[in-house]
Amino acid sequence: MQKNGGSFWVRMIKGMVIGVAAMLPGASGGVLAVSMGVYKPVIDAVTSLFKSFIKSVKYLLPLGIGGLMGLFGTGRAVEALLASFKISVMWALIGMVLGGLPSLIKEANQRGFKARYLLGSLLGIAIIGGTALLQLKLTGGEPLPFKWYTAVLGGALIGLGTVIPGISTSFIMMYLGIYEPFLNALNTFNIPKLFCAGAGAFAVIVLLIAAAKRLFDRHYGYAYYGAMGLLLASVALIFPGFRSGWGLAIDAALFIACFVVTYFLCGLPSGESKQPAE
């Protein structure tokens, strides 16, 4: 298992940042895990859990504690902002996504670029497009009801975004209409719904983490470009449109500020070693 990622307290802070990102539409916990140098060590720790239980738990525990703190500490603020300033918030979040894209492209090209990797992006776009068409067919474009099964779906999407770098699954939850009800359940400590969400997240993480390790080890370029396709298609689904006057000026300022901040944050050294060429 890799040892990078910092001390207990440093890992707890990193876990908190990843937990915040899991709830922020436009942010990706997986991308931040990569940029902070803990993504591959976490994958290794989880897949080595039965071989090196004590070492794995020691590595994962502070990240898990921090993640829960970030998750529960973010919900109320995000809910309030979306209720009062939804369009401006969406422009800020799109700025975050596009600001992190150069870092994601750089990560994707660590083993070199091949044009055929773009097939991964097309597949990612097709998956999101298929999800949108299915939702349209099932509900006529209306938001999904927030029941136990959609709480499981929301948790599963958060787990997916944590395991696969580049996916902002909160955008998909927004499009399906379950993001804000999920935030409300988090803020009101709706235990039954949170239990369902936790079960969905746990199931996806357990089922996908070994597959994700294999995918990123063996098909690195396709995997990252596929994640980018998922991300860009998700942004297109929730595009809020343009306002006029002061509204346009505020949206543009937030977009630029969030783009610049995210660009520089994601450009910080990750601590993870450069990958060998494929």
C-alpha positions in Angstrom: 0.0 0.0 0.0 1.2 3.5 -0.8 2.0 5.6 2.2 1.5 9.1 0.8 -1.4 11.3 1.8 0.1 12.9 5.0 -0.4 12.4 8.7 -3.7 11.4 10.4 -4.8 15.1 10.7 -3.8 16.0 7.2 -5.7 13.0 5.8 -8.7 14.0 7.9 -8.7 17.5 6.4 -8.3 16.0 2.9 -11.3 13.7 3.7 -13.3 16.7 4.7 -12.5 18.5 1.4 -13.6 15.3 -0.5 -16.8 15.1 1.6 -17.6 18.7 0.7 -17.0 18.0 -2.9 -19.3 15.0 -2.8 -22.2 17.3 -2.0 -21.3 20.3 -4.2 -22.8 20.1 -7.7 -19.9 20.6 -10.2 -17.2 19.3 -7.9 -15.8 15.8 -8.0 -14.6 14.0 -4.9 -12.6 11.6 -7.1 -10.8 14.4 -8.9 -9.9 16.1 -5.6 -8.7 12.8 -4.2 -6.4 12.5 -7.3 -5.2 16.0 -7.0 -4.4 15.7 -3.2 -2.5 12.4 -3.7 -4.9 10.0 -1.9 -6.9 8.4 -4.7 -4.6 5.5 -5.5 -3.6 4.9 -1.9 -7.3 4.7 -0.9 -8.0 2.2 -3.8 -5.0 0.2 -2.6 -6.2 0.3 1.0 -9.7 -0.9 0.2 -8.6 -3.7 -2.1 -6.0 -4.8 0.5 -8.5 -4.6 3.4 -8.5 -8.4 4.0 -4.7 -8.8 3.5 -3.6 -5.8 5.7 -6.6 -5.0 7.8 -5.0 -2.9 10.5 -2.9 -0.8 8.0 -5.8 -0.3 5.7 -8.1 0.9 8.5 -5.4 3.2 9.9 -5.1 4.8 6.5 -8.8 5.0 5.7 -10.2 6.1 9.2 -9.1 9.8 9.1 -10.3 10.1 5.5 -13.7 8.6 6.5 -14.1 10.8 9.6 -13.2 13.9 7.5 -15.5 12.9 4.7 -18.5 12.6 7.0 -17.7 16.0 8.6 -17.5 17.6 5.1 -20.7 15.8 4.0 -22.9 16.9 6.9 -21.2 20.3 7.3 -22.0 21.3 3.7 -25.6 20.4 3.2 -27.4 23.2 4.9 -25.3 26.0 3.3 -25.8 24.4 -0.2 -29.5 24.0 0.3 -29.9 27.7 1.4 -27.8 28.9 -1.6 -29.8 26.9 -4.1 -33.1 28.1 -2.6 -32.1 31.8 -3.0 -29.6 32.1 -5.8 -30.0 28.9 -7.9 -28.9 30.3 -11.3 -25.9 32.1 -9.9 -24.9 29.0 -8.0 -25.1 26.9 -11.1 -22.8 29.3 -13.0 -20.3 29.2 -10.1 -20.4 25.4 -10.2 -20.0 25.2 -14.0 -16.9 27.5 -13.5 -15.6 24.9 -11.0 -16.1 22.1 -13.4 -14.4 23.8 -16.3 -11.6 25.1 -14.1 -10.8 21.6 -13.1 -10.9 20.2 -16.6 -7.3 21.1 -17.6 -6.0 19.2 -14.6 -8.2 16.2 -15.5 -6.9 16.3 -19.1 -3.3 16.5 -17.8 -4.0 13.5 -15.6 -5.6 11.6 -18.5 -2.6 12.2 -20.7 0.0 11.1 -18.2 0.6 7.9 -20.3 0.3 9.8 -23.6 -2.6 10.7 -25.7 -4.2 8.5 -28.5 -7.1 9.7 -30.6 -9.0 6.5 -29.9 -9.3 7.6 -26.2 -12.0 10.0 -27.4 -14.2 6.9 -27.8 -14.3 6.8 -24.0 -15.7 10.4 -24.0 -18.3 9.5 -26.5 -19.3 6.5 -24.4 -19.5 8.7 -21.3 -21.7 11.2 -23.2 -23.9 8.4 -24.4 -24.4 7.1 -20.9 -25.6 10.4 -19.6 -27.7 11.0 -22.7 -29.3 7.6 -22.2 -30.0 8.3 -18.6 -31.7 11.6 -19.6 -33.8 9.9 -22.2 -34.8 7.1 -19.8 -35.8 9.7 -17.2 -37.8 11.6 -19.8 -39.6 8.4 -20.9 -40.4 7.3 -17.4 -41.5 10.6 -15.9 -42.2 12.9 -18.8 -39.3 15.1 -17.6 -40.9 15.6 -14.2 -38.5 15.2 -11.1 -38.4 11.7 -9.6 -40.2 11.3 -6.3 -37.9 11.1 -3.3 -38.7 7.7 -2.0 -36.5 5.0 -0.4 -35.4 3.7 -3.9 -34.4 7.2 -5.1 -32.5 7.7 -1.9 -30.6 4.5 -2.7 -30.1 5.9 -6.2 -28.7 9.2 -4.8 -26.3 7.4 -2.5 -25.2 5.1 -5.4 -24.5 8.2 -7.5 -22.4 9.8 -4.8 -20.5 6.5 -4.4 -19.9 6.5 -8.2 -18.6 10.0 -8.2 -16.2 9.2 -5.3 -14.8 6.1 -7.0 -14.5 7.4 -10.6 -12.5 10.7 -10.9 -14.2 13.4 -13.0 -17.8 12.5 -12.5 -19.9 15.2 -10.8 -22.9 12.9 -9.9 -24.6 15.8 -8.1 -25.4 17.2 -11.5 -27.1 14.0 -12.5 -29.1 14.1 -9.2 -30.1 17.6 -10.0 -31.4 16.7 -13.4 -33.4 13.8 -11.9 -34.8 16.1 -9.3 -33.5 14.3 -6.2 -30.6 16.5 -5.3 -32.5 19.1 -3.2 -34.7 16.5 -1.4 -31.5 14.6 -0.6 -30.0 17.7 0.9 -33.1 18.2 3.0 -32.9 14.6 4.2 -29.3 15.2 5.2 -30.0 18.5 7.0 -33.0 17.1 8.9 -31.2 13.8 9.8 -33.9 11.8 8.1 -32.4 8.5 9.3 -34.4 6.1 7.0 -33.6 8.0 3.9 -30.0 8.5 4.9 -29.7 4.8 5.7 -31.0 4.0 2.2 -28.5 6.5 0.7 -25.6 5.0 2.7 -26.5 1.5 1.6 -26.5 2.6 -2.1 -23.2 4.4 -1.7 -21.6 1.5 0.2 -22.8 -1.1 -2.4 -21.5 0.9 -5.4 -18.1 1.6 -3.7 -17.7 -2.1 -2.8 -18.8 -3.3 -6.2 -16.8 -0.8 -8.3 -13.6 0.0 -6.4 -11.8 -3.2 -7.5 -13.1 -2.8 -11.1 -12.1 0.9 -11.1 -8.6 -0.1 -10.0 -8.4 -2.6 -12.8 -9.9 -0.2 -15.3 -7.5 2.7 -14.5 -4.5 0.4 -14.3 -5.2 -1.4 -17.7 -7.1 1.2 -19.7 -5.9 4.5 -18.2 -6.6 6.8 -21.1 -10.0 5.4 -22.0 -11.1 5.6 -18.3 -10.2 9.2 -17.8 -11.6 10.3 -21.1 -14.8 8.4 -20.4 -15.0 10.3 -17.0 -14.6 13.6 -18.9 -17.4 12.6 -21.3 -19.7 11.9 -18.3 -18.7 15.2 -16.7 -19.3 17.4 -19.8 -22.6 15.8 -20.6 -23.8 16.3 -17.0 -22.9 20.0 -17.2 -24.9 20.3 -20.5 -28.0 18.8 -18.8 -28.2 21.4 -16.0 -27.1 24.5 -18.1 -29.1 27.3 -16.5 -29.2 29.7 -19.5 -28.2 33.4 -19.6 -29.8 36.2 -17.7 -29.5 39.9 -18.6 -28.3 43.1 -16.9 -26.8 42.7 -13.4 -27.8 39.1 -13.2 -25.6 38.3 -16.2 -22.7 40.3 -14.7 -23.0 38.5 -11.4 -23.2 35.1 -13.1 -20.1 35.9 -15.3 -18.1 37.1 -12.3 -18.9 34.0 -10.3 -18.1 31.8 -13.2 -14.7 33.4 -13.8 -13.8 33.5 -10.1 -14.7 29.8 -9.6 -12.9 28.8 -12.8 -9.7 30.6 -11.7 -9.7 29.3 -8.1 -10.4 25.7 -9.2 -7.8 25.9 -11.9 -5.1 26.8 -9.5 -6.2 24.4 -6.7 -6.3 21.5 -9.1 -2.9 22.5 -10.4 -1.2 22.0 -7.0 1.2 19.0 -6.9 -0.7 15.9 -6.0 2.1 13.8 -4.5 1.2 10.8 -6.7 3.8 9.4 -8.9 3.8 9.8 -12.7 2.3 6.8 -14.5 4.4 4.7 -16.9 3.4 4.9 -20.6 0.9 2.3 -21.9 
